[in-house]
Amino acid sequence: MFLIENQVPLIALFFLAGCVGVGFIFRKPAGHRAWQLADLVWVVLGLIGALGAIVAGLYQADSSHVEREIGIAFAAHTRFDQDAGRFQLRYCEAPGPDGLAVLCDRADFLSASVAENADLPLFLAVTERRSALRRLFGGALGEEELAAMADALNPGMLLTFQPLDDTTREALARLQPVAPDIAADYRVLAKGYDTLIARTRRLKQEWEFLQARSWVLLVQILAICLVSFAAPFRLGKSIAELRRP
């Protein structure tokens, strides 16, 4: 994380080191073996940088996918909370048929669990995510923050309820003959809740997979540093050849 948060100064330092190195070679005439070695350094380090960029590109693609999934899951949590609240306002504000109270209580529990899970740090990161430019200049989340975000999405710590258990099934059976619309709406709500929890658990797995391979970011930074070190050598060779009579 130290390298990631200080990558710009590190890249500049490697570039300056390359400038110092090419400064010594400028004492040699164009076509000298030293310039040929400088060109070889540029080719080799440039190839390493290109390979690092390819690997980092794959990681960034996966990272962008997970970020989109986080946003989708966060929106789904919010939407379900609204649907559960709508169910309560529509059916639970006044006394209703036998069994409705059970469904209303369960809908309230489901809504509470979803609202609680939407406050997990990983979901809060959607609204607090720093811009790419700020991350570049040291504004990235720290290692402790990333670890806390991953731990907070532990599926075992998710606040969950069973949307359909024996009690709610009995209530649905009593409601079906007299209020089929209420029973149907609750079944849709229960199915949506199960899907939402399953998506959140799958998101946790994808997040852990990505975090386990965060070393790719280090490869990317080191590759850029190597290219920035080699760039003055290639530039110096071109200047030397232009100065040749």
ZIZIBEL-V988556 format. One record per residue. N is the residue number from 0. RES is the residue in one small letter. PSI is psi as a letter, one per 40 degrees, with the letter a starting at -180 (NA if undefined). Layout:
N,RES,PSI + N,RES,PSI
This chain:
0,m,d + 1,f,d + 2,l,d + 3,i,d + 4,e,e + 5,n,f + 6,q,d + 7,v,d + 8,p,d + 9,l,d + 10,i,d + 11,a,d + 12,l,d + 13,f,d + 14,f,d + 15,l,d + 16,a,d + 17,g,d + 18,c,d + 19,v,d + 20,g,d + 21,v,d + 22,g,d + 23,f,d + 24,i,d + 25,f,e + 26,r,e + 27,k,i + 28,p,i + 29,a,h + 30,g,e + 31,h,i + 32,r,d + 33,a,d + 34,w,d + 35,q,d + 36,l,d + 37,a,d + 38,d,d + 39,l,d + 40,v,d + 41,w,d + 42,v,d + 43,v,d + 44,l,d + 45,g,d + 46,l,d + 47,i,d + 48,g,d + 49,a,d + 50,l,d + 51,g,d + 52,a,d + 53,i,d + 54,v,d + 55,a,d + 56,g,d + 57,l,d + 58,y,d + 59,q,d + 60,a,d + 61,d,d + 62,s,d + 63,s,d + 64,h,d + 65,v,d + 66,e,d + 67,r,d + 68,e,d + 69,i,d + 70,g,d + 71,i,d + 72,a,d + 73,f,d + 74,a,d + 75,a,d + 76,h,d + 77,t,d + 78,r,d + 79,f,d + 80,d,d + 81,q,d + 82,d,d + 83,a,d + 84,g,d + 85,r,d + 86,f,d + 87,q,d + 88,l,d + 89,r,d + 90,y,e + 91,c,e + 92,e,e + 93,a,i + 94,p,i + 95,g,a + 96,p,i + 97,d,h + 98,g,e + 99,l,d + 100,a,d + 101,v,d + 102,l,d + 103,c,d + 104,d,d + 105,r,d + 106,a,d + 107,d,d + 108,f,d + 109,l,d + 110,s,d + 111,a,d + 112,s,d + 113,v,d + 114,a,d + 115,e,d + 116,n,d + 117,a,e + 118,d,e + 119,l,i + 120,p,d + 121,l,d + 122,f,d + 123,l,d + 124,a,d + 125,v,d + 126,t,e + 127,e,e + 128,r,h + 129,r,i + 130,s,i + 131,a,d + 132,l,d + 133,r,d + 134,r,d + 135,l,d + 136,f,f + 137,g,e + 138,g,e + 139,a,i + 140,l,i + 141,g,i + 142,e,d + 143,e,d + 144,e,d + 145,l,d + 146,a,d + 147,a,d + 148,m,d + 149,a,d + 150,d,d + 151,a,e + 152,l,f + 153,n,h + 154,p,d + 155,g,e + 156,m,e + 157,l,h + 158,l,h + 159,t,i + 160,f,i + 161,q,h + 162,p,d + 163,l,h + 164,d,a + 165,d,d + 166,t,d + 167,t,d + 168,r,d + 169,e,d + 170,a,d + 171,l,d + 172,a,d + 173,r,d + 174,l,d + 175,q,d + 176,p,d + 177,v,d + 178,a,g + 179,p,d + 180,d,d + 181,i,d + 182,a,d + 183,a,d + 184,d,d + 185,y,d + 186,r,d + 187,v,d + 188,l,d + 189,a,d + 190,k,d + 191,g,d + 192,y,d + 193,d,d + 194,t,d + 195,l,d + 196,i,d + 197,a,d + 198,r,d + 199,t,d + 200,r,d + 201,r,d + 202,l,d + 203,k,d + 204,q,d + 205,e,d + 206,w,d + 207,e,d + 208,f,d + 209,l,d + 210,q,d + 211,a,e + 212,r,f + 213,s,e + 214,w,e + 215,v,d + 216,l,d + 217,l,d + 218,v,d + 219,q,d + 220,i,d + 221,l,d + 222,a,d + 223,i,d + 224,c,d + 225,l,d + 226,v,d + 227,s,d + 228,f,d + 229,a,d + 230,a,d + 231,p,d + 232,f,d + 233,r,d + 234,l,d + 235,g,d + 236,k,d + 237,s,d + 238,i,d + 239,a,d + 240,e,d + 241,l,d + 242,r,e + 243,r,h + 244,p,NA
